[in-house]
Amino acid sequence: MKRTVCILLSLVLVLGTMTFGGFSASAAGSGTWGSLSWSLKSGVLTISGEGAMEDFPASPTVAWHANKLNLVTIHTVIIEDGVESIGANAFSTCNDIIEVSIPEGVKSIGENAFYRCTSLTSVSIPESVTAIGSFAFIDCEAMVSANIPSGVETIGSSTFKGCGALKSISIPESVKSIGADAFNGCASLLEISVPDSVESIGGSAFRDCTGAKSLTLGKAVKSIGRSTFEGCSALTELVLPNSIESLGVSAFDSCTSLVSVSFGDSVKTIGKEAFYKCSSLKSLKLPDSVKSVGEKAFGSCTALADVELGGGIDALSDYMFSSCNGLMSISFPDNVKSIGKYSFSGCSRLESLTVGTGVTLVETMAFNLCQAIKTVNYSGTEAQWAQITVRSGNSALTDANILCIDTPAEPNPDEPNPDEPGLPKALLGDVTGDGKVNSLDAAFVLRYDASLIGEDELDLSGADVTGDGKINAQDAAFILRYDAGLLPQFPAEG
């Protein structure tokens, strides 16, 4: 028994002085990590020394992380002068940290450095920092304010993802790229401003920034990635700079408050569902530069009422305007050759179409559930219309009134028909407007000729029955002869 106790005591002494992955510990509240020393007292972690902080392994249990196993709380971190970097995973899941002091001289912050520090309320990053790793502050959900130093060129993937309380962030002119998911879920951001220095923005970079009401994009950005601004539901206006050439899949999907979009002059490609469910978008004007539009790009834009297609599109994609039930009319320019499947399906208020001669194919169900269509104005002949291939499920289109350039005009029931017997006679000579031609009309003409009444007391359009351009006693005489049955018609009827 005594032998066993002695062995255990010896083992404890050895473990207390040995080194684990760069970390040597002589006591539970202090130790070293690489070239740096640390001490933990009353919840305050102080790190000192010269040089860079070594990276920690994922899910670390060494150095100050070992204290988490003993439920020792770290609420404040003080990094002293001389420390040149913050290693990867350095404070990962230290979810009791409230504040961090980072001195001037620190040059980089490693990946996952403050991963899920859920109580951290703010961080002041010194100007000496030029690199911030991916996931550095991910899910710091209580963090209200943070800054990015002017020397940083890249904001890594998911750097501030899930920082739902972050109200503002200033991106300096030094930044050239913003990584995927960099600010995803920063729901309290009130505005997004991307400087002219930024050349690329990764997918979902600002996804679900639901509080952002304004967006300013710099002049160097050439493309908007997949879902970059998806779910930015407070955004009301979008102005794309002329530098942007493509919009990725779901780039602005579900931006439900977006009312207007200005595309600039360089956009060539609009991805699938790029503006899907932008239910407040009222008008759309695509520039001639747009050559390709993906499926459902403007699907379920229920307030969309005015659409102007550019001169560069030759095919409308499947479901492109499906369920846009505010749309009442649409015009297809001559450059449009085909209308895709379900392109306008569910546009229940669509009443009229103007179709150019370029259209040769209307795909299956393109106008499904568009029963309000009344008129199709076609800029070609009836023979040309007959050559268009219209596939099944488009009865709303084929049953409409198709008006081609050679379609005989239907008579307007509100206009008089000059070929209808007796109608001109009833109008000509009836200066009193009572629908009759008799001696009373002749009497009014004589009184007018004698200047006894004015123009407002007779219908001058029916008074000149002789057709000589004058209204006088001769017209009255012809009216009397017509009333007596001595004339079959007036001279003006020739």
RAGI-V212888 format. One record per pair of residues at least 4 apart in sequence whose C-alpha atoms are under 8 Angstrom apart, sorted by the first residue. I is the first residue (numbers start at 0). GAP is how many residues later the second one is. D is the distance in whole Angstrom. If there is no record, write none. Layout:
I_GAP_D + I_GAP_D
This chain:
0_4_6 + 1_4_6 + 2_4_6 + 3_4_6 + 4_4_6 + 5_4_6 + 6_4_6 + 7_4_6 + 8_4_6 + 9_4_6 + 10_4_6 + 11_4_6 + 12_4_7 + 13_4_6 + 15_9_6 + 15_10_6 + 15_11_8 + 16_7_7 + 16_8_6 + 16_9_6 + 17_6_6 + 17_7_7 + 18_4_6 + 18_5_4 + 18_6_7 + 19_4_6 + 19_42_8 + 21_10_8 + 21_11_5 + 21_12_5 + 22_8_7 + 22_9_5 + 22_10_5 + 22_11_6 + 22_39_7 + 22_40_6 + 23_7_6 + 23_8_5 + 23_9_7 + 23_39_8 + 24_5_7 + 24_6_5 + 24_7_7 + 24_38_8 + 25_4_7 + 25_5_6 + 26_4_7 + 27_39_7 + 28_10_6 + 28_11_5 + 28_12_7 + 28_35_8 + 28_38_8 + 29_7_8 + 29_8_5 + 29_9_4 + 29_10_6 + 29_34_8 + 30_6_6 + 30_7_5 + 30_8_7 + 30_32_7 + 31_4_6 + 31_5_4 + 31_6_6 + 31_31_7 + 32_4_6 + 32_5_8 + 32_20_7 + 32_21_7 + 32_30_7 + 33_19_7 + 33_20_6 + 34_14_7 + 34_15_7 + 34_16_7 + 34_17_8 + 34_18_7 + 35_11_7 + 35_12_6 + 35_13_5 + 35_14_7 + 35_15_7 + 35_17_7 + 35_47_8 + 36_10_6 + 36_11_5 + 36_12_6 + 37_7_7 + 37_8_6 + 37_9_4 + 37_10_6 + 37_26_8 + 38_6_6 + 38_7_5 + 38_8_7 + 39_4_6 + 39_5_4 + 39_6_6 + 39_24_7 + 39_34_8 + 40_4_7 + 42_29_8 + 42_30_5 + 42_31_4 + 42_32_5 + 42_33_6 + 43_30_6 + 43_31_6 + 43_32_5 + 43_33_6 + 43_34_7 + 44_29_6 + 44_30_8 + 44_31_6 + 44_32_5 + 44_33_6 + 45_31_6 + 45_32_5 + 45_33_6 + 45_34_7 + 46_30_8 + 46_31_6 + 46_32_5 + 46_33_6 + 47_31_6 + 47_32_5 + 47_33_7 + 47_34_7 + 47_35_7 + 48_31_8 + 48_32_8 + 48_33_6 + 48_34_6 + 49_31_8 + 49_32_5 + 49_33_5 + 49_34_7 + 50_31_6 + 50_32_5 + 50_33_5 + 50_34_7 + 51_31_6 + 51_32_5 + 51_33_5 + 51_34_7 + 51_35_8 + 52_30_7 + 52_31_7 + 52_32_5 + 52_33_5 + 52_34_5 + 53_32_8 + 53_33_5 + 53_34_8 + 54_31_8 + 54_32_4 + 54_33_5 + 54_34_7 + 54_35_7 + 54_55_8 + 55_4_6 + 55_31_7 + 55_32_6 + 55_33_5 + 55_34_6 + 56_31_8 + 56_32_7 + 57_31_6 + 58_30_8 + 58_33_7 + 59_5_6 + 59_6_8 + 59_29_7 + 59_32_8 + 60_4_5 + 60_5_5 + 60_7_8 + 60_8_8 + 61_4_5 + 62_4_8 + 63_4_8 + 64_4_8 + 64_26_8 + 65_4_7 + 66_4_6 + 66_5_5 + 66_6_8 + 67_4_5 + 67_5_7 + 72_23_6 + 73_20_7 + 73_22_6 + 73_23_6 + 74_21_5 + 74_22_4 + 74_23_5 + 74_24_7 + 75_21_6 + 75_22_6 + 75_23_5 + 75_24_6 + 76_20_7 + 76_22_6 + 76_23_5 + 76_24_6 + 77_22_6 + 77_23_5 + 77_24_7 + 78_4_7 + 78_21_8 + 78_22_6 + 78_23_6 + 78_24_7 + 79_22_7 + 79_23_6 + 80_22_6 + 80_23_7 + 80_24_7 + 81_23_7 + 81_24_8 + 82_22_7 + 82_23_6 + 83_21_6 + 83_22_4 + 83_23_6 + 83_24_7 + 84_21_5 + 84_22_6 + 84_23_5 + 84_24_6 + 84_25_8 + 85_4_7 + 85_20_7 + 85_22_6 + 85_23_5 + 85_24_6 + 85_27_7 + 86_22_6 + 86_23_5 + 86_24_8 + 86_26_6 + 87_21_7 + 87_22_4 + 87_23_5 + 87_24_6 + 87_25_5 + 88_21_7 + 88_22_6 + 88_23_5 + 88_24_4 + 88_25_7 + 88_26_7 + 89_20_8 + 89_22_8 + 89_23_5 + 89_24_7 + 90_21_8 + 90_22_5 + 90_23_5 + 90_24_7 + 90_26_7 + 91_20_6 + 91_21_6 + 91_22_5 + 91_23_5 + 91_24_6 + 91_25_7 + 92_21_7 + 92_22_6 + 92_23_5 + 92_24_5 + 92_25_8 + 93_20_8 + 93_22_7 + 93_23_5 + 93_24_8 + 94_21_6 + 94_22_4 + 94_23_5 + 94_24_6 + 94_25_8 + 95_21_7 + 95_22_7 + 95_23_5 + 95_24_8 + 96_20_6 + 96_21_8 + 96_22_6 + 96_23_5 + 97_21_5 + 97_22_4 + 97_23_6 + 97_24_8 + 98_21_6 + 98_22_7 + 98_23_7 + 98_24_7 + 99_20_8 + 99_22_8 + 99_23_6 + 99_24_8 + 100_22_8 + 100_23_7 + 101_4_7 + 101_22_7 + 101_23_6 + 101_24_7 + 102_23_7 + 103_22_5 + 103_23_7 + 103_24_6 + 104_21_8 + 104_23_5 + 104_24_8 + 105_20_7 + 105_22_6 + 105_23_6 + 106_21_5 + 106_22_4 + 106_23_6 + 106_24_7 + 107_21_5 + 107_22_6 + 107_23_5 + 107_24_6 + 107_25_8 + 108_4_7 + 108_20_7 + 108_22_6 + 108_23_5 + 108_24_6 + 108_27_7 + 109_22_6 + 109_23_5 + 109_24_8 + 109_26_6 + 110_21_7 + 110_22_4 + 110_23_5 + 110_24_6 + 110_25_5 + 111_21_7 + 111_22_7 + 111_23_5 + 111_24_4 + 111_25_7 + 111_26_7 + 112_20_8 + 112_22_8 + 112_23_5 + 112_24_7 + 113_22_5 + 113_23_5 + 113_24_7 + 113_26_8 + 114_20_7 + 114_21_6 + 114_22_5 + 114_23_5 + 114_24_7 + 114_25_7 + 115_21_7 + 115_22_6 + 115_23_5 + 115_24_5 + 115_25_8 + 116_20_8 + 116_22_7 + 116_23_5 + 116_24_8 + 117_21_7 + 117_22_5 + 117_23_5 + 117_24_6 + 117_25_8 + 118_21_7 + 118_22_7 + 118_23_6 + 118_24_7 + 119_20_6 + 119_21_8 + 119_22_6 + 119_23_6 + 120_19_8 + 120_21_5 + 120_22_4 + 120_23_6 + 120_24_7 + 121_21_5 + 121_22_6 + 121_23_5 + 121_24_6 + 122_20_8 + 122_22_7 + 122_23_5 + 122_24_7 + 123_22_6 + 123_23_6 + 124_4_7 + 124_21_8 + 124_22_6 + 124_23_7 + 124_24_7 + 125_23_6 + 126_22_5 + 126_23_6 + 126_24_7 + 127_21_7 + 127_23_7 + 128_20_6 + 128_22_7 + 128_23_7 + 129_19_7 + 129_20_8 + 129_21_5 + 129_22_4 + 129_23_7 + 130_21_6 + 130_22_7 + 130_23_7 + 130_24_8 + 131_4_7 + 131_20_7 + 131_22_8 + 131_23_7 + 131_24_7 + 131_27_8 + 132_22_8 + 132_23_6 + 132_24_8 + 132_26_7 + 133_21_8 + 133_22_4 + 133_23_5 + 133_24_6 + 133_25_5 + 134_21_7 + 134_22_6 + 134_23_5 + 134_24_4 + 134_25_7 + 134_26_7 + 135_22_8 + 135_23_5 + 135_24_7 + 136_21_8 + 136_22_5 + 136_23_5 + 136_24_7 + 136_26_8 + 137_20_6 + 137_21_6 + 137_22_5 + 137_23_5 + 137_24_6 + 137_25_7 + 138_21_7 + 138_22_6 + 138_23_4 + 138_24_5 + 138_25_8 + 139_20_8 + 139_22_7 + 139_23_5 + 139_24_8 + 140_21_6 + 140_22_4 + 140_23_5 + 140_24_6 + 140_25_8 + 141_21_7 + 141_22_7 + 141_23_6 + 141_24_8 + 142_20_6 + 142_21_8 + 142_22_6 + 142_23_6 + 143_21_5 + 143_22_4 + 143_23_6 + 143_24_8 + 144_21_6 + 144_22_7 + 144_23_6 + 144_24_7 + 145_20_8 + 145_22_8 + 145_23_6 + 146_22_6 + 146_23_6 + 147_4_7 + 147_21_8 + 147_22_7 + 147_23_6 + 147_24_7 + 148_23_7 + 149_22_5 + 149_23_7 + 149_24_6 + 149_25_8 + 150_23_6 + 150_24_8 + 151_20_8 + 151_22_6 + 151_23_6 + 152_21_5 + 152_22_4 + 152_23_5 + 152_24_7 + 153_21_6 + 153_22_6 + 153_23_5 + 153_24_6 + 153_25_7 + 154_4_7 + 154_20_7 + 154_22_6 + 154_23_5 + 154_24_6 + 154_27_7 + 155_22_6 + 155_23_5 + 155_24_7 + 155_26_6 + 156_21_8 + 156_22_4 + 156_23_5 + 156_24_6 + 156_25_5 + 157_21_7 + 157_22_6 + 157_23_5 + 157_24_4 + 157_25_7 + 157_26_7 + 157_47_8 + 158_22_8 + 158_23_5 + 158_24_7 + 159_22_5 + 159_23_5 + 159_24_7 + 159_26_8 + 160_20_6 + 160_21_6 + 160_22_5 + 160_23_5 + 160_24_6 + 160_25_7 + 161_21_7 + 161_22_6 + 161_23_5 + 161_24_6 + 162_20_8 + 162_22_7 + 162_23_5 + 162_24_8 + 163_21_6 + 163_22_4 + 163_23_5 + 163_24_6 + 164_21_7 + 164_22_7 + 164_23_5 + 164_24_8 + 165_20_6 + 165_21_8 + 165_22_6 + 165_23_6 + 166_19_8 + 166_21_5 + 166_22_4 + 166_23_6 + 167_20_8 + 167_21_5 + 167_22_7 + 167_23_7 + 168_20_8 + 169_23_8 + 170_4_7 + 170_22_7 + 170_23_7 + 170_24_7 + 171_23_7 + 172_22_6 + 172_23_7 + 172_24_5 + 172_25_8 + 173_23_6 + 174_20_8 + 174_22_6 + 174_23_6 + 175_21_5 + 175_22_4 + 175_23_5 + 175_24_7 + 176_21_5 + 176_22_6 + 176_23_5 + 176_24_6 + 176_25_8 + 177_4_7 + 177_20_7 + 177_22_6 + 177_23_5 + 177_24_6 + 177_27_7 + 178_22_6 + 178_23_5 + 178_24_8 + 178_26_6 + 179_21_7 + 179_22_4 + 179_23_5 + 179_24_6 + 179_25_5 + 180_21_7 + 180_22_6 + 180_23_5 + 180_24_4 + 180_25_7 + 180_26_7 + 180_47_8 + 181_20_8 + 181_22_8 + 181_23_5 + 181_24_7 + 182_22_5 + 182_23_5 + 182_24_7 + 182_26_8 + 183_20_6 + 183_21_5 + 183_22_5 + 183_23_5 + 183_24_6 + 183_25_7 + 184_21_7 + 184_22_6 + 184_23_5 + 184_24_5 + 184_25_8 + 185_20_8 + 185_22_7 + 185_23_5 + 185_24_8 + 186_21_6 + 186_22_4 + 186_23_5 + 186_24_5 + 186_25_8 + 187_21_7 + 187_22_7 + 187_23_5 + 187_24_7 + 188_20_6 + 188_21_8 + 188_22_6 + 188_23_5 + 189_21_5 + 189_22_4 + 189_23_6 + 189_24_7 + 190_20_8 + 190_21_5 + 190_22_6 + 190_23_5 + 190_24_6 + 191_20_7 + 191_22_6 + 191_23_5 + 191_24_6 + 192_22_6 + 192_23_5 + 192_24_6 + 192_25_8 + 193_4_7 + 193_22_6 + 193_23_5 + 193_24_5 + 194_22_7 + 194_23_5 + 194_24_8 + 195_21_8 + 195_22_4 + 195_23_5 + 195_24_5 + 195_25_8 + 196_21_7 + 196_22_8 + 196_23_6 + 197_20_7 + 197_22_6 + 197_23_6 + 198_21_5 + 198_22_4 + 198_23_7 + 199_21_6 + 199_22_7 + 199_23_7 + 199_24_8 + 200_4_7 + 200_20_8 + 200_22_7 + 200_23_6 + 200_24_6 + 200_27_8 + 201_22_7 + 201_23_5 + 201_24_8 + 201_26_7 + 202_21_8 + 202_22_4 + 202_23_4 + 202_24_6 + 202_25_5 + 203_21_7 + 203_22_6 + 203_23_5 + 203_24_4 + 203_25_6 + 203_26_7 + 204_22_8 + 204_23_5 + 204_24_7 + 205_22_5 + 205_23_5 + 205_24_8 + 205_26_8 + 206_20_6 + 206_21_6 + 206_22_5 + 206_23_5 + 206_24_6 + 206_25_7 + 207_21_7 + 207_22_6 + 207_23_5 + 207_24_5 + 207_25_8 + 208_20_8 + 208_22_7 + 208_23_5 + 208_24_8 + 209_21_6 + 209_22_5 + 209_23_5 + 209_24_6 + 210_21_7 + 210_22_7 + 210_23_6 + 210_24_8 + 211_20_7 + 211_21_8 + 211_22_6 + 211_23_6 + 212_21_5 + 212_22_4 + 212_23_6 + 213_21_6 + 213_22_7 + 213_23_7 + 214_20_7 + 214_22_8 + 214_23_7 + 215_23_8 + 216_4_7 + 216_22_8 + 216_23_7 + 216_24_7 + 217_23_7 + 218_22_6 + 218_23_7 + 218_24_6 + 219_23_6 + 219_24_8 + 220_22_6 + 220_23_6 + 221_21_5 + 221_22_4 + 221_23_6 + 221_24_7 + 222_21_5 + 222_22_6 + 222_23_5 + 222_24_6 + 222_25_8 + 223_4_6 + 223_20_8 + 223_22_6 + 223_23_5 + 223_24_6 + 223_27_7 + 224_22_7 + 224_23_5 + 224_24_7 + 224_26_6 + 225_21_8 + 225_22_5 + 225_23_5 + 225_24_6 + 225_25_5 + 226_21_7 + 226_22_6 + 226_23_5 + 226_24_4 + 226_25_7 + 226_26_7 + 227_22_8 + 227_23_5 + 227_24_7 + 228_22_6 + 228_23_5 + 228_24_7 + 228_26_8 + 229_20_6 + 229_21_6 + 229_22_5 + 229_23_5 + 229_24_6 + 229_25_6 + 230_21_7 + 230_22_6 + 230_23_5 + 230_24_5 + 230_25_8 + 231_20_8 + 231_22_7 + 231_23_5 + 231_24_8 + 232_21_7 + 232_22_4 + 232_23_5 + 232_24_6 + 232_25_8 + 233_21_7 + 233_22_7 + 233_23_5 + 233_24_7 + 234_20_6 + 234_21_8 + 234_22_6 + 234_23_6 + 235_21_5 + 235_22_4 + 235_23_5 + 235_24_7 + 236_21_6 + 236_22_6 + 236_23_5 + 236_24_6 + 237_20_7 + 237_22_6 + 237_23_5 + 237_24_6 + 238_22_6 + 238_23_5 + 238_24_7 + 238_25_8 + 239_4_7 + 239_21_8 + 239_22_6 + 239_23_5 + 239_24_6 + 240_22_7 + 240_23_6 + 241_21_8 + 241_22_5 + 241_23_5 + 241_24_5 + 241_25_8 + 242_23_6 + 243_20_8 + 243_22_6 + 243_23_6 + 244_21_5 + 244_22_4 + 244_23_5 + 244_24_7 + 245_21_5 + 245_22_6 + 245_23_5 + 245_24_6 + 245_25_8 + 246_4_6 + 246_20_8 + 246_22_6 + 246_23_5 + 246_24_6 + 246_27_7 + 247_22_7 + 247_23_5 + 247_24_7 + 247_26_7 + 248_21_8 + 248_22_4 + 248_23_5 + 248_24_6 + 248_25_5 + 249_21_7 + 249_22_6 + 249_23_5 + 249_24_4 + 249_25_7 + 249_26_7 + 249_47_8 + 250_20_8 + 250_22_8 + 250_23_5 + 250_24_7 + 251_22_5 + 251_23_5 + 251_24_7 + 251_26_8 + 252_20_6 + 252_21_6 + 252_22_5 + 252_23_5 + 252_24_6 + 252_25_7 + 253_21_7 + 253_22_6 + 253_23_5 + 253_24_5 + 253_25_8 + 254_20_7 + 254_22_7 + 254_23_5 + 254_24_8 + 255_21_7 + 255_22_5 + 255_23_5 + 255_24_6 + 255_25_8 + 256_21_7 + 256_22_7 + 256_23_5 + 256_24_8 + 257_20_6 + 257_21_8 + 257_22_6 + 257_23_6 + 258_21_5 + 258_22_4 + 258_23_6 + 258_24_8 + 259_21_6 + 259_22_7 + 259_23_7 + 259_24_7 + 260_22_8 + 260_23_7 + 261_23_8 + 262_4_7 + 262_23_7 + 262_24_7 + 263_23_7 + 264_22_6 + 264_23_8 + 264_24_6 + 265_23_6 + 265_24_8 + 266_20_8 + 266_22_6 + 266_23_6 + 267_21_5 + 267_22_4 + 267_23_5 + 267_24_7 + 268_21_6 + 268_22_6 + 268_23_5 + 268_24_6 + 269_4_6 + 269_20_8 + 269_22_6 + 269_23_5 + 269_24_6 + 269_27_7 + 270_22_6 + 270_23_5 + 270_24_8 + 270_26_7 + 271_21_7 + 271_22_4 + 271_23_5 + 271_24_6 + 271_25_5 + 272_21_7 + 272_22_6 + 272_23_5 + 272_24_4 + 272_25_7 + 272_26_7 + 273_20_8 + 273_22_8 + 273_23_5 + 273_24_7 + 274_22_5 + 274_23_5 + 274_24_7 + 274_26_8 + 275_20_6 + 275_21_6 + 275_22_5 + 275_23_5 + 275_24_6 + 275_25_7 + 276_21_7 + 276_22_6 + 276_23_5 + 276_24_5 + 276_25_8 + 277_20_8 + 277_22_7 + 277_23_5 + 277_24_8 + 278_21_7 + 278_22_4 + 278_23_5 + 278_24_6 + 278_25_8 + 279_21_7 + 279_22_7 + 279_23_5 + 279_24_7 + 280_20_6 + 280_21_8 + 280_22_6 + 280_23_5 + 281_21_5 + 281_22_4 + 281_23_6 + 281_24_7 + 282_21_6 + 282_22_6 + 282_23_5 + 282_24_6 + 283_20_8 + 283_22_6 + 283_23_5 + 283_24_6 + 284_22_6 + 284_23_5 + 284_24_6 + 284_25_7 + 285_4_7 + 285_22_6 + 285_23_5 + 285_24_5 + 286_22_8 + 286_23_5 + 286_24_7 + 286_25_8 + 287_22_4 + 287_23_5 + 287_24_5 + 287_25_8 + 288_21_8 + 288_22_8 + 288_23_6 + 289_20_7 + 289_22_6 + 289_23_6 + 290_21_5 + 290_22_5 + 290_23_7 + 291_21_6 + 291_23_8 + 292_4_7 + 292_20_8 + 292_23_7 + 292_24_6 + 292_27_8 + 293_23_6 + 293_24_8 + 293_26_7 + 294_22_5 + 294_23_5 + 294_24_6 + 294_25_5 + 295_21_8 + 295_22_7 + 295_23_5 + 295_24_4 + 295_25_6 + 295_26_7 + 296_22_8 + 296_23_5 + 296_24_7 + 297_22_6 + 297_23_5 + 297_24_8 + 297_26_8 + 298_20_6 + 298_21_6 + 298_22_5 + 298_23_5 + 298_24_6 + 298_25_6 + 299_21_7 + 299_22_6 + 299_23_5 + 299_24_5 + 299_25_8 + 300_20_8 + 300_22_7 + 300_23_5 + 300_24_8 + 301_21_7 + 301_22_5 + 301_23_5 + 301_24_6 + 301_25_8 + 302_21_7 + 302_22_7 + 302_23_5 + 302_24_8 + 303_20_6 + 303_21_8 + 303_22_5 + 303_23_6 + 304_21_5 + 304_22_4 + 304_23_6 + 304_24_8 + 305_21_7 + 305_23_8 + 305_24_8 + 306_23_6 + 306_24_8 + 307_22_8 + 307_23_7 + 308_4_8 + 308_22_8 + 308_23_7 + 308_24_7 + 309_23_8 + 310_22_7 + 310_24_6 + 311_23_7 + 312_22_7 + 312_23_6 + 313_21_5 + 313_22_4 + 313_23_5 + 313_24_7 + 314_21_6 + 314_22_6 + 314_23_5 + 314_24_6 + 314_25_7 + 315_4_7 + 315_20_7 + 315_22_6 + 315_23_5 + 315_24_5 + 315_27_7 + 316_22_7 + 316_23_5 + 316_24_7 + 316_26_7 + 317_21_8 + 317_22_4 + 317_23_5 + 317_24_6 + 317_25_5 + 317_48_8 + 318_21_7 + 318_22_6 + 318_23_5 + 318_24_4 + 318_25_7 + 318_26_7 + 318_47_8 + 319_20_8 + 319_22_8 + 319_23_5 + 319_24_7 + 320_22_5 + 320_23_5 + 320_24_8 + 320_26_8 + 321_20_6 + 321_21_6 + 321_22_5 + 321_23_5 + 321_24_6 + 321_25_6 + 322_21_7 + 322_22_6 + 322_23_4 + 322_24_5 + 322_25_8 + 323_20_7 + 323_22_7 + 323_23_5 + 323_24_8 + 324_21_7 + 324_22_4 + 324_23_5 + 324_24_6 + 324_25_7 + 325_21_7 + 325_22_8 + 325_23_6 + 325_24_8 + 326_20_6 + 326_22_6 + 326_23_6 + 327_21_5 + 327_22_4 + 327_23_5 + 327_24_7 + 328_21_6 + 328_22_6 + 328_23_5 + 328_24_6 + 329_20_8 + 329_22_7 + 329_23_5 + 329_24_6 + 330_22_6 + 330_23_4 + 330_24_6 + 330_25_8 + 331_4_6 + 331_21_8 + 331_22_6 + 331_23_5 + 331_24_6 + 332_22_7 + 332_23_5 + 332_25_8 + 333_21_8 + 333_22_4 + 333_23_5 + 333_24_5 + 333_25_7 + 334_21_8 + 334_23_6 + 334_24_8 + 335_20_7 + 335_22_6 + 335_23_6 + 336_21_5 + 336_22_4 + 336_23_6 + 336_24_7 + 337_21_6 + 337_22_6 + 337_23_5 + 337_24_6 + 337_25_7 + 338_4_7 + 338_20_8 + 338_22_6 + 338_23_5 + 338_24_6 + 338_27_7 + 339_22_7 + 339_23_5 + 339_24_7 + 339_26_6 + 340_21_8 + 340_22_5 + 340_23_5 + 340_24_6 + 340_25_5 + 341_21_8 + 341_22_7 + 341_23_5 + 341_24_4 + 341_25_6 + 341_26_7 + 342_22_8 + 342_23_5 + 342_24_7 + 343_22_6 + 343_23_5 + 343_24_7 + 343_26_8 + 344_20_7 + 344_21_6 + 344_22_5 + 344_23_5 + 344_24_6 + 344_25_7 + 345_21_8 + 345_22_6 + 345_23_5 + 345_24_6 + 346_20_8 + 346_22_7 + 346_23_5 + 347_21_6 + 347_22_5 + 347_23_7 + 347_24_6 + 348_21_7 + 348_23_6 + 348_24_8 + 349_20_6 + 349_21_8 + 349_22_6 + 349_23_6 + 350_21_5 + 350_22_4 + 350_23_5 + 350_24_7 + 351_21_6 + 351_22_6 + 351_23_5 + 351_24_6 + 351_25_8 + 352_20_8 + 352_22_6 + 352_23_5 + 352_24_6 + 353_22_6 + 353_23_5 + 353_24_6 + 353_25_8 + 354_4_7 + 354_21_7 + 354_22_6 + 354_23_5 + 354_24_6 + 355_22_6 + 355_23_5 + 355_24_7 + 356_21_7 + 356_22_6 + 356_23_6 + 356_27_8 + 358_29_7 + 359_27_7 + 359_28_5 + 359_29_6 + 360_27_6 + 360_28_5 + 360_29_6 + 360_30_8 + 361_4_7 + 361_26_8 + 361_27_6 + 361_28_5 + 361_29_6 + 362_27_6 + 362_28_5 + 362_29_8 + 363_26_8 + 363_27_5 + 363_28_5 + 363_29_6 + 363_30_7 + 364_26_8 + 364_27_6 + 364_28_4 + 364_29_6 + 365_27_7 + 365_28_6 + 366_26_7 + 366_27_5 + 366_28_8 + 366_29_7 + 366_30_7 + 367_25_6 + 367_26_6 + 367_27_8 + 367_28_7 + 368_27_7 + 369_26_6 + 370_25_5 + 371_24_8 + 372_23_6 + 372_24_7 + 372_27_6 + 373_26_5 + 373_27_6 + 374_25_6 + 374_26_5 + 374_27_6 + 374_28_7 + 375_21_8 + 375_24_7 + 375_25_6 + 375_26_5 + 375_27_6 + 376_25_6 + 376_26_5 + 376_27_6 + 377_7_8 + 377_24_7 + 377_25_6 + 377_26_5 + 377_27_7 + 378_25_6 + 378_26_6 + 379_4_6 + 379_5_7 + 379_24_6 + 379_25_6 + 380_4_6 + 380_23_5 + 380_24_5 + 380_25_6 + 380_26_8 + 381_4_6 + 381_22_6 + 381_23_8 + 381_24_7 + 381_25_7 + 382_4_7 + 383_4_7 + 384_19_8 + 389_4_7 + 393_4_6 + 394_4_6 + 395_4_6 + 397_4_8 + 402_4_6 + 415_7_8 + 416_6_8 + 417_5_7 + 417_6_7 + 419_4_8 + 421_4_6 + 422_4_7 + 423_4_6 + 424_4_7 + 424_64_7 + 424_65_8 + 425_4_7 + 425_9_6 + 425_10_6 + 425_11_7 + 426_8_7 + 426_35_6 + 427_33_8 + 427_34_4 + 427_35_7 + 427_36_8 + 427_37_6 + 428_8_6 + 428_12_7 + 428_33_5 + 428_34_5 + 428_35_7 + 428_36_6 + 428_50_6 + 429_4_7 + 429_5_6 + 429_6_6 + 429_7_5 + 429_8_8 + 429_11_6 + 429_29_7 + 429_32_6 + 429_33_7 + 430_6_8 + 430_10_6 + 430_13_7 + 430_14_8 + 430_27_5 + 430_28_4 + 430_29_7 + 430_30_8 + 430_31_6 + 430_32_6 + 431_8_8 + 431_9_6 + 431_12_8 + 431_25_8 + 431_26_6 + 431_27_6 + 432_25_8 + 432_26_7 + 436_4_6 + 436_42_7 + 436_45_8 + 436_46_7 + 437_4_7 + 437_41_7 + 437_42_7 + 437_44_8 + 437_45_5 + 438_4_6 + 438_40_7 + 438_41_6 + 438_44_7 + 439_4_6 + 440_4_6 + 440_35_8 + 440_38_7 + 441_4_6 + 441_33_8 + 441_34_4 + 441_35_7 + 441_37_6 + 441_38_6 + 442_4_6 + 442_33_7 + 443_4_6 + 443_14_7 + 444_4_6 + 444_18_7 + 444_26_7 + 444_27_7 + 444_28_7 + 444_30_7 + 444_31_6 + 445_4_6 + 445_26_7 + 445_27_6 + 445_30_6 + 446_4_6 + 446_5_5 + 446_6_6 + 447_4_6 + 447_5_5 + 447_6_6 + 447_7_8 + 447_24_8 + 448_22_7 + 448_23_5 + 448_24_7 + 452_4_7 + 453_4_8 + 454_4_8 + 454_5_7 + 458_4_7 + 459_4_7 + 462_8_6 + 462_12_7 + 463_4_7 + 463_5_7 + 463_6_6 + 463_7_5 + 463_11_6 + 463_28_8 + 464_10_6 + 464_13_7 + 464_14_8 + 464_25_6 + 464_26_6 + 464_27_5 + 464_28_8 + 465_8_8 + 465_9_6 + 465_12_8 + 465_24_6 + 465_25_5 + 465_26_5 + 466_24_7 + 466_25_4 + 467_24_8 + 470_4_6 + 471_4_7 + 472_4_6 + 473_4_6 + 474_4_6 + 475_4_6 + 476_4_6 + 477_4_6 + 477_9_8 + 477_12_7 + 478_4_6 + 479_4_6 + 480_4_6 + 480_5_5 + 480_6_6 + 481_4_6 + 481_5_5 + 481_6_7 + 481_7_7 + 481_8_8 + 488_4_7 + 489_4_7
